[in-house]
Amino acid sequence: MIANSYGAYLTLLSLIDYEHDLEQVVLLSPVLGKAMAKDRMYYSRPPATVRVSNAVKERRINLPERTAIFVGTEDELYDPALLATYTEIIGDSNLYVLEGQRHNLDKDVMQDILKARLGL
């Protein structure tokens, strides 16, 4: 499963306490919960953030072993502290912080990620 931005957030919601046969989840520039833009007056609070936050803390989001998160350092919603809570679940080796990338990852970067993850 590949999910981007708010779709990644909806994916996380759907995986709370859900048994599945997914082998791999790739989250690209994911919305992970509440976030505030560093450089301007922008605050994002998607619905059910408390539910997602609690599920992360309680490790009830059923992510497969092959889960990876890709986020750009210049993504206005990039929150290292929030991302660290997910890293505890998926492991440091499955988190990719992409230097200089914004929320909309460059096309060539996106293609490289997908080719590598899909084994193409």
C-alpha positions in Angstrom: 0.0 0.0 0.0 1.3 3.4 -0.9 -0.3 6.5 0.6 0.5 10.2 0.3 -0.2 13.2 2.6 -3.7 13.2 4.0 -4.2 9.8 2.4 -1.5 8.5 4.6 -3.3 9.8 7.6 -6.5 8.1 6.6 -4.5 4.9 6.1 -3.1 5.1 9.6 -6.7 5.6 10.9 -7.9 2.5 9.0 -5.0 0.3 10.4 -5.9 0.9 14.1 -6.8 -2.5 15.6 -7.2 -3.9 12.1 -6.0 -7.3 11.1 -4.7 -7.5 7.5 -2.3 -9.2 5.2 -0.4 -6.2 3.9 3.2 -6.9 3.3 4.4 -3.3 2.9 3.2 0.2 3.6 4.9 3.3 2.1 3.9 6.7 3.5 5.0 9.7 1.4 4.9 13.1 3.1 2.4 11.8 5.5 0.1 13.8 7.7 0.8 12.2 11.0 -1.4 14.3 13.3 -1.4 17.9 14.5 1.2 20.1 13.0 2.1 23.8 12.8 4.1 25.3 9.9 7.4 26.7 11.1 7.6 29.6 8.6 4.0 30.9 8.6 0.7 31.0 10.4 -0.5 27.6 9.4 -1.9 24.9 11.8 -3.2 21.5 10.7 -5.4 19.4 12.9 -7.0 16.6 11.1 -10.0 14.8 12.6 -9.4 12.1 15.2 -5.9 13.2 16.1 -6.4 12.0 19.7 -7.5 8.6 18.5 -4.5 8.3 16.3 -2.1 9.6 18.9 -3.4 7.2 21.5 -3.2 4.3 19.0 0.5 5.2 18.3 1.4 5.4 22.0 -0.4 2.1 22.6 1.1 0.5 19.5 -2.4 -0.4 18.1 -1.7 0.8 14.6 -1.1 -2.5 12.8 1.8 -1.6 10.5 3.6 -4.4 8.6 7.3 -5.0 9.2 8.1 -3.4 5.8 6.7 0.0 6.6 8.6 3.1 5.5 8.0 6.8 5.9 9.5 9.4 3.6 9.4 13.1 4.6 11.2 16.2 3.3 13.2 18.5 5.6 11.4 21.5 4.1 7.9 20.0 4.5 6.0 22.6 6.4 4.2 19.8 8.3 7.4 18.0 9.2 7.5 17.7 13.0 10.5 15.7 14.3 9.0 15.1 17.7 5.8 13.7 16.2 7.7 11.6 13.7 9.8 10.2 16.5 6.7 8.5 18.0 6.2 6.7 14.7 9.9 5.8 14.4 9.5 3.9 17.7 7.1 1.6 16.0 8.7 1.2 12.6 12.4 1.6 13.5 15.0 4.3 12.6 16.0 2.3 9.5 12.6 2.7 8.0 12.4 6.5 8.3 13.8 8.6 5.4 14.2 12.3 5.9 14.9 13.8 2.5 17.1 16.8 2.6 15.6 19.8 0.8 12.4 18.2 -0.2 9.1 19.9 0.5 5.6 18.4 1.1 5.2 17.7 -2.6 8.2 15.5 -3.3 10.1 16.1 -6.6 8.9 13.8 -9.3 12.3 12.1 -9.8 12.6 11.6 -6.0 9.1 10.0 -5.9 10.0 7.8 -8.9 13.2 6.6 -7.2 11.4 5.8 -4.0 8.7 3.8 -5.7 11.1 1.9 -7.9 13.2 0.9 -4.9 10.2 0.0 -2.7 8.5 -2.0 -5.5 11.7 -3.6 -6.7 11.5 -2.3 -10.2 
